Amino acid sequence: MAHGDHLSNGQRKRAFFSMLIMVPLAGAATDIYVPSLPAMAHAFDASRFSIQCTLLIFMAFYGLGQIIAGPLTDTFGRRIPTLLCTIVFVLASVGIALSPPLWAVIVLRAVQGLFGATSAVAARAIVADCYDGSGRTKAANWMTIAWATGPILSPALGGYLQVWFGWTASFWFLSGWGTIVVLVSLFILPETRVNNSNTQFFEAFKLYKQMATDRVYLPTALGMACLISVMFGFEAMGPFYIQTDLKHNPIFYGHLQLILGCLWLAGNFFNRFVSAHIKVIRIITAAAGISLLVSLLMLVLDLSGVFSVMAIVVPAGIVYFLMAMIWPNGYSLCLGRFPDAGGCANALVSGLFIIVSAFFTAIASFMHSLTAWPMWSLYVLVCTATLICFRGFLKQEFNYKVR
């Protein structure tokens, strides 16, 4: 049976619509409140690192949640796990919006990440369940666009919510969006997973062991963790540099984050054009190498006293664009290593790169400074590691041109 043949046209349309609603939720939960980080530090009278932990803990548990959600949605289907886990996500969002003590906010952010991961994994799996061939490619393109609305648009929205209503407003917004996902799962989303009694929850973890020790999959996943750290590092530290140290408001920061998100998306699209003409390994080497040089230059300039919005955002935007050119090549290679287990391969690489990047970002965030040298130090580290992972371990795997 071909993918999607067990579904009617109406069911496929309902599943496609549901996927578009589901897929941006976790990205928005990561980014929408980032402009509020300095305000939260003031409200809780807490250190920067304590407030940054609300983001870092979410990332770590979001990564862990994806690793669990892969086998969960393969075993029990897409609809019921999404419904139940999103209900927990909504309750955690409401709990945070009620402004409990900071330790409770951190715990509830962990709950958000752990349970919010299921809708992201299920949404990606719905595309594979419903479509084959060119239909899957078209659906995946729409999924990518829908996913991008979360991290690209939500910081700008979060900036306005912070100015108009305060830091809790973003979490009321997330609870509302989560409620919509619950209703969609309950009344619109059909079950797209073909019932397979042979699929067992714990069997997938044996496959995870094979993936994690694969000579190509593991360095690819680590390389992706390094390059995505440029995004998470900016999100954790940028709000304090721009709002607290350089005295700009949350709306200004949200607009800057919107520009950076668009540059990341532009890098993905530009890679599709150049990879048809240039070997992928050369693209990766050039992108990571230039990013490393830019980061080294900015580290030296920052330590020399150059610290301004332009000195932070312009070079960060260049690095965003260049590292985004590497991203789709790594993702494609990971999934291609295990074509018969795309769901678990997707869930594991997503979980690994989020957990590892959260670790790198936590180290940089802990090094408090009134200028941006910790962020540039992080960029130097992860750009170097990206170059080593892709060029050192994967040169032969990427030595081709996309036709």
C-alpha positions in Angstrom: 0.0 0.0 0.0 1.4 3.4 -1.0 1.6 6.1 1.6 -1.8 7.8 2.1 -3.8 5.1 0.2 -5.7 4.2 3.4 -7.0 7.8 3.6 -9.7 9.5 1.6 -9.0 12.8 -0.1 -11.1 14.5 2.6 -9.0 12.9 5.4 -5.8 13.9 3.7 -6.9 17.5 3.4 -7.9 17.5 7.1 -4.6 16.0 8.1 -2.7 18.6 6.0 -4.6 21.5 7.6 -4.1 20.1 11.0 -0.3 19.7 10.4 -0.1 23.4 9.4 -1.6 24.4 12.8 0.4 21.9 14.8 4.0 22.3 13.5 4.8 25.9 14.5 3.7 25.5 18.2 6.9 24.2 19.7 9.0 26.8 17.8 6.8 29.6 19.1 7.1 28.2 22.6 10.9 28.5 22.3 11.0 32.0 20.8 7.9 34.1 21.6 8.9 35.1 25.1 12.6 35.7 24.3 12.1 39.5 24.2 10.7 39.3 27.7 13.8 37.7 29.3 15.2 41.0 30.7 11.7 41.9 32.0 11.5 38.5 33.7 14.9 39.1 35.3 13.6 42.4 36.8 10.2 40.8 37.9 11.9 37.9 39.7 14.9 39.9 40.8 17.0 37.1 39.4 20.4 36.8 37.6 20.6 36.6 33.8 21.7 33.0 33.9 18.7 32.1 36.1 16.3 33.5 33.6 18.2 32.1 30.6 17.7 28.7 32.3 14.0 29.0 31.4 15.0 28.8 27.8 17.9 26.2 28.2 15.8 23.8 30.3 13.0 24.0 27.7 15.4 23.2 24.9 16.9 20.2 26.8 13.5 18.7 27.6 12.2 19.5 24.1 15.1 17.6 22.7 14.5 14.7 25.1 10.7 14.8 24.3 11.4 14.4 20.5 13.5 11.3 21.1 10.6 9.8 23.1 7.9 11.1 20.8 9.3 9.3 17.8 8.5 5.8 19.1 5.4 7.1 20.9 3.7 8.3 17.7 4.9 5.3 15.7 3.4 3.0 18.3 0.2 4.7 19.3 -0.5 6.9 16.3 -0.3 10.6 15.6 -3.7 11.8 16.9 -4.1 10.5 20.5 -0.5 11.3 21.7 -0.8 14.8 20.2 -4.1 15.4 21.9 -3.0 14.2 25.4 0.4 15.7 25.3 -0.8 19.1 24.1 -3.4 19.2 26.9 -0.4 18.9 29.3 1.4 21.6 27.4 -1.6 24.0 27.7 -1.8 23.4 31.5 1.9 24.1 31.9 1.5 27.3 29.8 -1.4 28.5 32.0 0.7 27.7 35.1 3.5 29.9 33.9 1.2 32.7 32.9 -0.1 32.8 36.5 3.4 34.0 37.5 4.5 31.4 40.1 8.0 31.5 41.7 10.9 31.2 39.3 11.7 27.6 40.3 8.2 26.7 39.3 8.5 28.5 36.0 11.6 26.5 35.2 9.9 23.2 36.1 6.9 24.1 34.0 9.1 25.1 31.1 10.6 21.6 31.3 7.0 20.2 31.1 6.3 22.4 28.1 9.3 21.2 26.3 8.8 17.5 27.1 5.2 17.3 26.1 5.2 20.0 23.4 7.7 17.9 21.3 5.0 15.4 20.5 3.0 17.8 18.2 6.2 18.7 16.3 7.2 15.1 15.7 3.6 14.0 14.9 3.2 16.9 12.4 6.3 15.9 10.5 5.2 12.2 10.5 1.8 13.2 9.1 3.5 14.4 5.9 5.2 11.0 5.5 1.9 9.2 6.3 -0.2 11.0 3.8 2.0 11.6 0.7 4.5 10.0 -1.6 6.8 11.3 -4.3 6.2 14.8 -5.5 3.1 15.1 -3.3 5.3 14.6 -0.2 7.8 17.1 -1.5 5.1 19.8 -1.9 3.6 19.0 1.5 7.1 19.1 3.1 7.7 22.5 1.6 4.5 23.8 3.1 5.4 22.2 6.4 8.8 24.0 6.3 7.1 27.3 5.7 4.6 26.7 8.5 7.4 25.6 10.9 9.4 28.8 10.0 6.5 31.0 11.2 7.2 29.9 14.8 10.9 31.0 15.2 10.7 33.8 12.7 7.5 35.6 13.5 7.0 34.8 17.2 9.8 37.0 18.7 8.4 40.1 16.9 4.9 39.2 18.3 6.5 38.6 21.7 8.0 42.0 21.7 4.6 43.7 21.3 3.0 41.4 23.8 5.7 42.4 26.3 5.3 46.1 25.8 1.5 46.0 25.8 0.7 43.4 28.5 3.9 42.2 30.3 5.9 39.0 30.2 3.0 36.6 31.1 1.2 37.6 27.9 3.3 35.3 25.7 2.4 32.3 27.8 -1.3 33.1 27.7 -0.9 33.3 23.9 0.8 29.8 23.9 -2.0 28.4 26.0 -4.5 29.7 23.5 -2.6 28.3 20.5 -2.2 25.0 22.4 -6.0 24.9 23.0 -6.5 25.3 19.2 -4.2 22.3 18.6 -6.2 20.3 21.1 -9.5 21.1 19.4 -8.0 20.4 16.0 -6.7 17.0 17.2 -10.0 16.2 18.8 -12.4 17.2 15.9 -10.4 17.6 12.7 -7.2 15.5 12.6 -7.8 11.9 11.4 -5.5 9.1 12.4 -2.9 8.9 9.6 -0.7 6.2 11.0 -1.5 2.7 9.5 -2.2 0.4 12.4 0.8 -2.0 12.8 0.6 -4.4 15.6 4.2 -5.3 15.1 5.4 -1.8 16.1 6.5 -1.8 19.7 7.5 1.3 21.7 10.8 -0.1 23.1 12.0 -1.5 19.8 12.7 1.9 18.5 15.3 2.5 21.2 17.3 -0.4 19.9 17.3 1.3 16.5 18.3 4.6 18.2 21.5 2.8 19.5 22.3 1.7 15.9 21.8 5.3 14.7 23.8 6.9 17.5 26.8 4.7 16.7 26.6 5.0 12.9 29.8 6.5 11.4 27.8 9.0 9.4 24.7 9.7 11.4 26.5 10.6 14.6 29.0 13.2 13.3 26.2 14.7 11.1 23.9 15.1 14.1 26.8 16.6 16.2 27.6 19.0 13.3 24.0 20.1 13.1 24.0 20.6 16.9 27.0 22.9 16.6 25.6 25.0 13.8 22.2 25.4 15.3 23.9 26.7 18.5 24.5 30.0 16.7 20.7 30.6 16.7 20.1 29.4 20.3 23.1 31.3 21.6 21.8 34.5 20.2 18.3 33.9 21.6 19.6 33.3 25.1 22.1 36.1 25.3 21.0 38.7 22.7 18.0 40.1 24.6 20.2 41.1 27.5 22.9 42.6 25.3 20.4 44.6 23.2 17.8 45.5 25.8 19.6 45.7 29.1 23.1 46.7 28.1 22.3 48.8 25.0 18.9 50.1 26.3 16.6 49.2 23.4 13.0 48.1 23.9 11.5 44.6 23.4 9.8 45.6 20.1 13.1 46.7 18.7 14.7 43.4 19.7 11.7 41.4 18.3 12.2 43.1 14.9 15.9 42.3 14.9 15.1 38.7 15.7 12.6 38.7 12.8 15.4 39.9 10.4 17.7 37.2 11.6 15.0 34.5 11.2 14.5 35.7 7.6 18.2 35.5 7.0 18.2 31.9 8.2 15.4 31.0 5.9 17.1 32.8 3.0 20.3 30.8 3.6 18.2 27.6 3.3 16.7 28.8 0.0 20.1 30.0 -1.4 21.6 26.5 -0.7 19.0 25.0 -3.0 20.2 27.2 -5.8 24.0 26.9 -5.3 24.0 23.2 -4.6 22.9 22.5 -8.1 26.1 24.0 -9.4 28.7 23.5 -6.6 29.8 20.4 -4.7 28.1 20.3 -1.3 31.3 19.8 0.6 32.6 23.0 -0.9 29.5 24.9 0.2 29.8 23.5 3.7 33.5 24.3 3.9 33.1 27.8 2.7 30.0 28.5 4.9 31.6 27.2 8.1 35.0 28.7 7.3 33.7 32.2 6.6 31.5 32.0 9.7 34.5 31.1 11.8 36.5 34.0 10.4 33.6 36.4 11.1 33.2 35.1 14.6 37.0 35.4 15.3 37.1 38.9 14.0 34.1 40.0 16.2 35.6 38.3 19.3 38.8 40.4 18.8 36.8 43.6 18.1 34.5 43.0 21.1 37.5 42.5 23.5 38.9 45.7 22.0 35.8 47.7 23.0 33.5 47.4 19.9 30.1 46.8 21.3 26.9 48.1 19.6 23.7 46.8 18.0 25.2 46.8 14.6 28.4 45.0 15.8 26.1 42.3 17.2 23.4 41.9 14.6 25.2 42.3 11.3 27.9 39.7 11.8 25.4 37.4 13.6 23.1 37.8 10.5 26.0 36.8 8.2 26.7 33.7 10.3 22.9 32.8 10.4 22.8 33.0 6.6 25.9 30.9 6.1 25.2 28.2 8.7 21.6 27.9 7.3 23.2 26.8 4.0 24.7 23.8 5.7 21.5 22.8 7.6 19.4 21.1 4.8 22.4 19.1 3.6 23.0 17.7 7.1 19.3 16.9 7.7 19.0 15.1 4.3 22.1 13.0 5.0 20.8 12.0 8.5 17.4 10.9 7.2 18.9 9.2 4.1 21.0 6.9 6.3 17.9 5.1 7.6 15.2 5.5 4.9 13.0 2.8 6.4 12.9 4.5 9.8 12.5 8.1 8.8 10.4 9.0 11.9 12.8 7.7 14.4 15.8 9.1 12.4 14.1 12.5 12.4 13.2 12.4 16.1 16.7 11.4 17.2 18.6 13.9 15.2 16.3 16.7 16.3 16.5 15.7 19.9 20.3 15.3 19.8 21.0 18.7 18.2 18.7 20.5 20.6 20.2 18.9 23.7 23.8 19.4 22.6 23.2 23.0 21.5 21.5 23.7 24.8 24.6 22.5 26.6 26.9 24.7 24.5 24.6 27.7 25.0 24.4 27.1 28.8 28.2 27.3 29.0 28.3 30.6 27.1 25.4 32.0 29.1 27.1 31.2 32.4 30.0 33.5 31.4 28.3 36.7 32.3 29.8 39.9 30.7 28.7 43.4 29.9 29.8 42.9 26.3 29.2 40.1 23.8 32.5 38.2 24.0 30.8 35.1 25.5 28.5 34.8 22.5 31.4 35.3 20.0 33.4 32.7 21.9 30.5 30.3 21.5 30.3 31.1 17.8 34.1 30.4 17.4 33.7 27.1 19.2 30.7 25.8 17.3 31.9 27.1 13.9 35.2 25.2 14.4 33.3 22.1 15.6 31.0 22.3 12.6 33.9 22.5 10.2 35.6 19.5 11.9 32.4 17.4 11.9 31.4 18.0 8.3 34.8 18.4 6.6 36.8 16.0 8.8 34.4 13.1 9.2 31.9 13.5 6.3 33.9 14.8 3.3 33.2 11.8 1.1 29.5 11.8 2.0 29.0 15.3 0.8 31.3 15.2 -2.3 28.5 15.6 -4.8 26.4 18.2 -6.6 22.6 18.2 -6.3 21.0 17.8 -9.8 
